[in-house]
């Protein structure tokens, strides 16, 4: 595998996996685009995926991670982020970082 193949992915070339559950959760999720879940990737502790969430839908049930941080980058549109018991408005250009744990 070349150095380029180990380090660089192009989001225009990701494979999308449509998802819908209970009529409430819907969208499309990419396979991991970088990091630990990409065969041959140089990064082994980093992971990133892309979600597309249709208007009026949720991306996933409310949950938290106990060891993993999460980052969200809103590329387009607007919505609501539910975190720590609050509903926060988000919009294109927002970068969100969530520490581990329920709080």
C-alpha positions as CSV (number, residue, x, y, z in Angstrom):
1,X,0.0,0.0,0.0
2,X,1.4,3.4,-1.0
3,X,1.9,6.2,1.5
4,X,-0.9,8.1,-0.2
5,X,-3.3,5.2,0.3
6,X,-2.4,5.0,4.0
7,X,-2.9,8.7,4.6
8,X,-5.5,10.2,2.2
9,X,-9.2,9.5,1.6
10,X,-11.5,11.4,-0.6
11,X,-15.1,11.9,0.8
12,X,-16.4,12.0,-2.8
13,X,-15.4,8.3,-3.0
14,X,-16.9,6.9,0.2
15,X,-19.5,4.1,0.1
16,X,-22.8,5.1,1.6
17,X,-24.9,2.8,3.7
18,X,-28.6,3.9,3.9
19,X,-30.2,3.5,7.2
20,X,-33.7,3.8,8.6
21,X,-35.2,2.5,11.8
22,X,-38.6,2.9,13.5
23,X,-39.5,5.7,11.1
24,X,-37.7,8.2,13.4
25,X,-34.1,7.5,12.6
26,X,-33.0,7.9,9.0
27,X,-30.1,9.0,6.8
28,X,-27.0,7.6,5.2
29,X,-23.7,6.8,6.8
30,X,-20.3,6.4,5.2
31,X,-18.1,3.6,6.0
32,X,-15.2,5.0,8.1
33,X,-13.3,7.4,5.9
34,X,-10.1,7.6,8.1
35,X,-8.5,5.8,10.9
36,X,-8.7,2.6,12.8
37,X,-11.5,1.0,10.7
38,X,-9.9,1.5,7.3
39,X,-7.8,-1.4,6.2
40,X,-4.2,-0.3,5.9
41,X,-4.7,3.2,7.3
42,X,-1.8,4.8,9.2
43,X,-4.0,6.1,12.0
44,X,-5.0,3.3,14.5
45,X,-6.7,5.3,17.3
46,X,-8.7,7.8,15.2
47,X,-12.0,7.2,13.4
48,X,-14.2,9.3,11.3
49,X,-17.4,8.8,9.4
50,X,-19.9,11.0,7.6
51,X,-23.6,11.1,8.3
52,X,-26.3,12.7,6.2
53,X,-29.5,13.3,8.2
54,X,-32.7,14.2,6.3
55,X,-34.9,17.0,7.6
56,X,-37.1,16.0,10.5
57,X,-35.1,12.8,11.3
58,X,-32.7,11.8,14.0
59,X,-29.3,10.3,13.3
60,X,-29.2,7.9,16.3
61,X,-30.7,7.3,19.7
62,X,-29.5,9.4,22.6
63,X,-26.3,7.8,24.0
64,X,-22.9,8.6,25.4
65,X,-19.4,7.1,25.2
66,X,-17.3,6.4,28.3
67,X,-13.9,6.6,26.7
68,X,-14.3,8.0,23.3
69,X,-14.6,11.7,22.4
70,X,-16.7,12.7,19.5
71,X,-16.5,15.6,17.1
72,X,-19.2,16.8,14.7
73,X,-18.8,19.3,11.9
74,X,-22.0,20.6,10.4
75,X,-21.3,21.1,6.7
76,X,-24.7,22.1,5.5
77,X,-28.1,23.0,7.0
78,X,-29.2,23.4,10.6
79,X,-30.6,21.2,13.3
80,X,-30.6,20.4,17.0
81,X,-27.9,18.7,19.1
82,X,-29.2,16.9,22.2
83,X,-26.5,16.8,24.8
84,X,-26.3,16.8,28.6
85,X,-30.1,17.1,28.9
86,X,-30.2,20.2,26.7
87,X,-31.3,20.9,23.1
88,X,-28.8,23.2,21.3
89,X,-29.3,24.8,17.9
90,X,-26.5,24.0,15.4
91,X,-25.9,25.2,11.9
92,X,-23.5,25.0,9.0
93,X,-20.0,25.8,10.0
94,X,-20.4,24.7,13.6
95,X,-17.7,22.4,15.0
96,X,-18.8,20.5,18.1
97,X,-16.6,18.5,20.5
98,X,-18.2,16.1,23.0
99,X,-16.1,14.7,25.8
100,X,-16.6,11.2,27.1
101,X,-19.2,10.4,29.7
102,X,-22.9,11.1,30.3
103,X,-22.6,14.7,31.5
